[in-house]
């Protein structure tokens, strides 16, 4: 297995509303749905649909949602051996509000995702050290992310961290990353709010030791900063319907394409097209395109 995704799995409870509610405001929505989600699972499904050969390490709960997610992930082609189960906790859930403008607000209950601890990953340690790429997010305990980074720091594995949800990370952790993919909000956390310009944020993170800083800028595209300097990538113009999993599609596609030996800039360009395609479709994982859909556009 040359690519691993390690992260969360959630059942998303989605409500469509005229706008995102303000504190204390009650709104009547229209449609609602239960959709498979979680940043880790979204990214894992994206890597698979992009043609990646991956192992997705996650922890599902001891409930109906957990059983449904296991069946779904296996159907997507993800190996069952990495789909762990917590016997005592419910599965993670997320409440997602989607506005008519395509904006979203999300509240997450971690459930079994909070129980994915380093001990769970120890049986896979040798596989992780021999992987080409490892993609992680921050909907699982930080100690688990730190364990994987420390485990693989002297190996061939290149760690890509999508630092979401936003939180502060130590300089020691940052210095061991091959790539980090923050949006602007997350970059503010990572630079302690001391830098305002996006290019300066990227430079600051690069100076902390991250070899490739890839800042996602929504409809404005993305900015890559590394030893070669800065490169901007544009996003195709689309009519957005639901941006819920766009960042996950981008990260998943990027990791999958890199694991298939695509040059970095080309992988970013294709991942950008995939993310733009996803915002035209409602739902998290239902919006994730297959590589053939991107290649034909």
N, C-alpha and C positions, 0 to 999 in steps of 0.2 A: 504494500500500500504506500504510494508516494505522496498522498495528501490526506491530512486529518483535519476535520473541523471539530472543535471541542466547545460545547456551549449549551444553551438553554433550549427547551421545548415547551411551548405553551399552547393552551387552547384559547384562541382569541374570540372574545364576545364583542361583536361589532354592532354599533348602532349608527345609522345615518341621520344627521341632523341638519337643520338649515345653517347653523354656525356652531362653532365651539362654545359651550356655555361658559359664562363668567362665574366666579364664586357666588354661591347662593342662588343661581339662576336655574330654573327648571324649564326644559324645552321638550316639546313633543316631536319625536322623530318620525321616520318612515319605516324603512326596512331594518331588520336585524338579522344577524347570522352568527353561527359558530364556525370558525375557520381555523385550520391548523396554522400555528405560528410559533413565535419565539425566535429571537435573533439567531441563535445557533441553528435551529431547524431550518429557518428560512435560508440561511447561507448554505447549509448542507444540501438542501434540495436544489438551490441555484447551482452549486458546483456540479451536482449530478446531471442536471439538465444541460449544463454547458459541456458535458462530456468527460468530466473528471472521474477518476477511479478513487473513491474516497472511503474513509471510515469516519463515521460521525459518533463521537462519544458524548452521550447525554444521559440524564437520569430522569426517568419517568415516575409518576406517582402510582400509588396503589388504589386506583379508582377507574371509573369508566373512561374518563378522558385519557388516562395513561394507556389503557388497552386500545383505544381508538387511534391514538398517536402512534403506538408501536406498529399496528397493522398498516397504517398509512405510510410510515417511513420505510417499512419493508417493501411495500408495493412500489415505492419510489426507487427501489434498488439499493437501499442502504443496508449494509450487513447487520444482522441481528445481534451478533456477538458484542457489539459496542453499545447497544441500547440497554442501559442498566435500569434497575427498578429499585425504588425505595419502598420498603414494606410498611413504613409508618406515616409517610406524608402524602398529601394529595398532590396532584400535578400542578404545575404552574399555570396560571391563567392571566389573561390581559383583557382589560376593558378598553375598547378603542372607539373613540368618537370620530366620525368622518364628516366634514362639512360639505356643503354643496360646491364649494370652491376647490375641493380636493385636499384641504388641509386636514391634519389629524392631531389628536391629543390622546396619549396612552397612559394608563395606570396598570402596573404589573404587580401581581402577587406571586412571589418566586416559587413557593411550594417546594417540590422535590429538587428544583434547580439549586436551591440553597444548600442541599445536602450532597452535591457533587464535590467531594473533597479529594485531596491528593491521594489518599489511600485507594480510592477507586481507580486511579489512573496507573498505579504502580504495576499491575499485571501487563500493561501495554507499554511499559517504559522503553524496552528495546525497540519496539516498532516505532515509537515516537522519535527516538534518536536517529533512526535510519530513514525517516521520511524526508521528502524534499521540501515540503511546505506544511506548516501548521497554522490554521486560522482560528482565532479566538475572539471573544467579545467579553463584556463585563456584566452579563446577567447571571453569572455563576460566581462563587466566592473568589475574591482576589487572591487568596492563598493558593488556590488551585491554578490560577493563571501564573502566579509567581513560581509555583512548583514546575510547571512545564517549561517556562523560560529558563529556569536554572538547570533543569535536567538536560536541555538541548543546547545550552550555550556553547559547548565545545564540539558539537556534532555538525553534521551537514544540513540539518533542518533549518529552514528559514522561517522565522516566526512573523506572522502578520497579525497585528492587533487592531481590531476595530474598537476603539475606546468608548463604547456606548453600553449602558447609560453613562453620562459624563461623571467623572470623578478625578481627583488628583492622583497622580502616579509618581513614584519615586524616580529620581534621576538614575538610580542604579538599575531599575527595571527598564527604563527607556533606553539606556545605553546598550542593552542586550537585544534590542529589536532590529530585525531586518527591515520591517516596514510598519508604519502606523498610519491609520486612515481616519482621522477625526473630521467631523464637520466643524463649522466655525464656532458653534456653541461649545463643543467638546474641547476645541483648541484653546479657548479662553481658560477652562479649568486647568489644562495641561501647562499653561504658561502663567498660572496664578493671577490671571487678569491684568498682568502688567504690560501686555503688548496689545495694541489695537489693530494694526495693519496685518492683513492675512499673510502677506509675504514675510513680514517680520516674525509672525508666529511660526511659520514654517522653518525659517532660519534658526529660531530659538530651539525648536525641537531637534533640528539637525545637529546643532552645536551640543545638545545633550547626549548625542551618540547614536540617534536613530539613523540608519543608513539611507532610508528612503521615507520621506514625509510626503504623504499623498492626501491633501486636504480636499474634501468634497464640498462643493459650493452650490448644490442644488441645480436650479435651471441655468446657473452661470458656469456649470462644468466642474472642473477640478484643477488643482495646482499640484504638480510634482516638484519637490525640491530634493536634490541629492548632490553628490560631488560634481556632477556635470552642470549644476546650476538649476534654473527654474524653467518649467515647461507648463503651459496652460493647455487644457483640453476643453473643447466646446461640447455642449449638450445639444442634440437635435431638438428642434422646436416641435412640441407635441401639445395636445389638449389634455391637461391632467384631469383624472377622475378620482384617483386615490393614491396617495404617495406613501402609504403605510410601509411597504417593504422595499422601497427603492434603494435605500442604502445597503440593505442586505443582499439584494440582487447584484449590486455593483461589487460588493466584497466577495461574494461567492463566485461570480463569474471571473473576477480578477485572479483569485487563487487557482481556480480550475485551469484557466488558460496558461498561467505561469507554470503550473505543474505539467502542462503539455508542451513546454518549451517555447511558448510564444514570447517574442521580445517584449520587454516591459511596456514600452509606449503603445505597441499594437494591442496588448492585453487591456490596457486602460481604455483605449478607443472602443474596443468591442464591448467591454464591461459598461461603458457609458451608454452605448446604444441599447444594451439590455435593460439598464435601469430606466432609461427614458421610455422604452416600450412598456415596462411594468406599470408605470403611473397611469397608463391609459386603460387599465383593467382593474376592477375592484377586487379587494381582498389581498391577503398577504401572499401565501403560497399559490393561490389560483392565478396570481398576476405574474408569476415567474415564467419567463419564456424559455423555450428550448432553443438550442444554438441554431437549429435550422430556421427558426423564425427570424433570427437576427441576420443570418447570412443572406436571406432572401429579400432583405429590405435595404 
